[in-house]
Amino acid sequence: MHSLKNKKILLGVSGGIAAYKTPELVRLLVKSGAEVQVIMTPNAHRFVTAETLSTVSKKPVHTDFFKDELGQWTNHVELGLWADFFLIAPATASTLGKMAKGISDNLLIATYLSSRCKVAVSPAMDMDMLQSAATNRNLEVLKKDGVLVIPPASGELASGLYGPGRMPEPSEIFDFVLKYLQPQLLFSGKKVLVTAGPTYENLDPVRFIGNHSSGKMGYAIAETFAKLGADVHLVSGPVHLSPPENCAITKVESAEEMLQACRIQSNSADIIIMAAAVADYSPKTKAENKIKKKEETFSLELIKTTDILSELSANRKPNQHIIGFALETENALEYARKKLENKNLDMVVMNTLEDSGAGFGTDTNKVTLVFRDREQELELKSKTEIADDIANALYQMMNKNN
Ligand code: CTP
C-alpha cells in the first residue's frame, strides 16, 4: 500500500518553469496521507500561484520572512524542525547555488539551513545551465552535505533545446519520496515478543509494590517492529498508553502473570525484546483483606521473582535473538556487559538515568547498545528513534550471522 500517512513534508518551490507541475505533486503527496507545507521563493510566484498550492496542500503557503500587515514573521526554525522530509522541486541553479554556499536571502534557504530532516532536490533548468561547471560544483557540494539529488529527466526544454534538465514528472518524484519515507519491511515474516512497562506486586487488595516505568520505550519498540513488517506480540504491564498500532497485546499486572504470558508467546518468537521493568521481588504472601495499621513498624517479607529474561534465554530456540535492558546507576558498562554474558543475550540496551531527558516517563532517552564485541553509544534522542536504531542494529546482526 502506498502510504505517507502522518508524514510531514516541506515542499520548497523555486522560480523555474517546472514549478507549474508542483500542484499535481502536492496532490499526490496529500492523497497518500502526507501533510504538506509549501514554501515558495519570491520568483516562484511567476510560474505557479500561491492560491493553487495552498488550495491543494490545504495550508497557507509561506514565502516571506515577514507578514508586515500583521506584524508577524515566519519562523523558519520551526518549519525546519517540523518536517520529516524537505523536498525542493524544482530547484533552480540559483537555489542550488545558495544552498551550497549557505546564502540565506529567502525563507526557503533559511528553512533549508535550519532543517534537521533529509533534504532532496530536483534540479530543473536549461541543459547548459545544468551542465555548467558552477552547477556541477554546487551539486557535488550538496551531495557531500547529505542532500539527495533526483536526477533530471531528458527531453524538450523550455528553451527549445533537447537534453537533460527537465524536472521528472510529479508521479516519478512522488515515487522517489515514497521510496525514501515508506519503511522497508525488514522484519516481514518475523515474530517479535516485546515486554513493556512496570509490574505491580500486590500486598493486599488495595496496595502494591511498583516502579516508575512508563512503558514508553517498550511501546515504541513494539510499534517500530510492527511498522517494519513484524508480527508483534506485546506483553504489557500496567501503563497509561494507547495500544501500539498493528500489535497483538496481552495485558498483565504482576511479574508472575508476565512470566506466564511470555512462556506462551516465546516458543514461536524469532526475536524477544524485554524492555519491561519487572519486579525482582514480590511479597511472599498477599493478604486477602486490607492490611490494617497496628504497630509503629511493619516488615514485609519478599521473595525473588523468576527472572523471565534468564528463563527464556536458557530455553532459547534455534536462531532466536534475545535483547535485554539494563538500568544501572553505577559502573554501568561493566554491569551491562556482565548481564549480556550471564543472561546469554545478543544485545543489552543500557540506560543510566544520568542524563537529563533520559529514563522514566520522558519521551527521550540516552542509551548505549552493548553487543558481544562492541558498544554503540547513542546520543539523546526520542524513544522512537532509539527503537529504530535497535531494529537496524539487530537487522545487521541477524543478516551477518546468516
Ligand atoms: N527481567 C526479567 N525478569 C525479571 C527481572 C528482570 O525479565 N524478574 C529483565 C528485564 O526486562 C530487563 C533485564 O531483565 O530486560 C534487566 O533487568 P535487571 O533487573 O536490571 O537485571 P538483574 O539481572 O535483575 O540485575 P540487577 O537487578 O541486580 O541489576
Residues whose N, C-alpha, C, O or C-beta is under 5 A from the ligand:
A	BS01	CTP	M274 A275 A276 A277 V278 A279 D280 T305 T306 D307 I308 L309 G324 F325 A326 L327
